[in-house]
């Protein structure tokens, strides 16, 4: 989420407090004929709207969104005055928080909803072909031979992409969802970003005499085949979500837990009895504590199997509040518990976070250089992270095989830093060689650890960098093609070792449509996208690695939009977990069985994003398959001995609970980490 820095000196702060602490009496204006503000429409700069008997002027073009009502987002709307039919209401007194030091401090700027653009299809290549001689045609009489007019445009009707309307003798086609945008003044060619695409005149046209033509070669369009992007395939869920799916995480019982966009509601996707997530079913879980409904926040699954959610750039419909609220979810009890913020923190917001190799959850303050470690037993915090060179704002954190945490600095040139859990301190890790920060949007992309020990860091503006943790050095990576950018965007490690990433079209910050790529360690290659790729924004996308090796993809503003990417390629045997000790017999409903082996946490955190969302899956899942029926059951794992990545030959362990519904008899057991399974071992379920 975009933020900017303001140098806040003491004199400036005192002046600002004086300027805004006195209530201002808004003028009275005539609001007749002004359109009322409603969510989910496009507004342009200078456009007037009314809300709660007040008139506002749009100061930044965007798509309106519930929670971003005009009084809540002064970066998008300015107050013109009180409507003459209403009693003037004084502007609320603003309170300025004291500035601790005259150093750079990030302040929130609302990320506008980008206007979608349509994908332009390639123009066919013409081939010259002779045409026959045209005979003279007598002058015809006037007949109604024009293009019929589509249904008339209605300002209150909601139109989706492809809808046809007419207005003042012209036909138009909707480029995407729109309401209230007059086609006559809001149109342009496909790809222009305008909601309406002109389709030409319509109605009765009087014919004119046809001149005599001479046979001449004319170009007959011959379609040129277009290359099909490489990569895997996309499939929408057979039971799509009935809500707008947001950030998704993988619980240790194999189910996927998904937040309903900008709300306190969460749902679980449970795979079918063959382990297929495409055929999975949904069930709603308990809701978060009252008053907590975050947007853009820190999140992780802890070693004990609980889910922690901290902060939020927006909360409970307020799209600009950096909340300090937090909560932890117990999937066994199906209950949330509130978590107090670290002592002295006034913000958490859209915070980066990491579960360290020792299992500690490290939370970073969105707007300072602070970090804190959670004690999961009593839900208290301990400060850590001395020596951070800049603010954590917008940064991405990547866990390395040696236990350190890598971040690319947002506010310190091309520098990067390493956090050492043993010392609790940060140190510089060298220059990335090329800027990975997209300055005009103040954003950066994901950073994914690959099996070879390198981190593929994706810059916000399309540059990339590759960090080798073994040598502690950076090299410049490939640049994304065609001005593609990742101003906040997801990426995920595939079982093959490739990285799947999503990008939007530059140079604007948050755009529709999106394009998908795979990075193979050397090259970035475009791959296919889901069928709704022309409706989604890269910064609102999320990727989660499933135990099947597939990628679960959501976009926050697309209802029913969850899709699954099935990649090509496969893993190397050396990357698989190995099982060295497991009970030969387990009981359906039995708990706390101990399982030992190597590489239970995989070679990477899996899915990555950055400050707005985290969805790491570097923990073991236990999959039991009945030999007779082929039915699949996931045992809930907990109390992992390590959360480290690429742990090699070191022996690690976890505990697992066998579901009471598990079918009895001869079965096979696999440990799965980031979609890569161990060699199956034989067990008996009784």
ABEGO torsion letter per residue (X at the ends): XBBBBBBBBAAAAAAAAAAAABBBBBBBBBABGBBBBBBGBBBBBGBBBBBGGBBBBBABBBBBBBGABAAABAAABBBAEBBAABBBBBBBBBBBBBBABBBBBBBBBBBBBBBBBBBBBBBBBBBBBBBBBBBBBBBBBBBBABBBBBBBBBAABBBBBGBBBBBGGBBBBBABBBBGBBAAABBBBBGAGBABBBAEBBEBBBBBBBBBBBBBBBBBBBBBBBBBBBEBBBBBBABBBABBBBBBBBBAAGBBBBBBBGBABBBBBBBBAAGBAAABBBBBBBBBBBGBBBBGBBBBBBAAGBBBBBEEABBGGBAABBBABBBBBBAAAGBBBBBBBBBGBABAEBBBBBBBAAGBBBBBBAABABBBBBBAAAGBBBBBGBGBABBABGBBBBBBAAGBBBBBBAAAEABBBBBBAAAGBBBBAEBAGBBABBAAAGBBBBBBBBAAGBBBBBBAAGBBBBBBAAAGBBBBBBBBBGGBBBBEBBBBBBAAGBBBBBBBBOABABBOBBBBBBBAGABBBBBBBBAAAAABBAAABBBBBBAAGBBBBBBAABBGABBBBBBBEBBBAAABBBBABBBABBBBGBBGBBBBEBGAAEABAEBBAEAABBABABBBBBBBBBAAAGBBBBBBBBGBABABBGAEABBBBBBBBBBAABBBEBBBBBBBBGGBBBBBBBBBBX
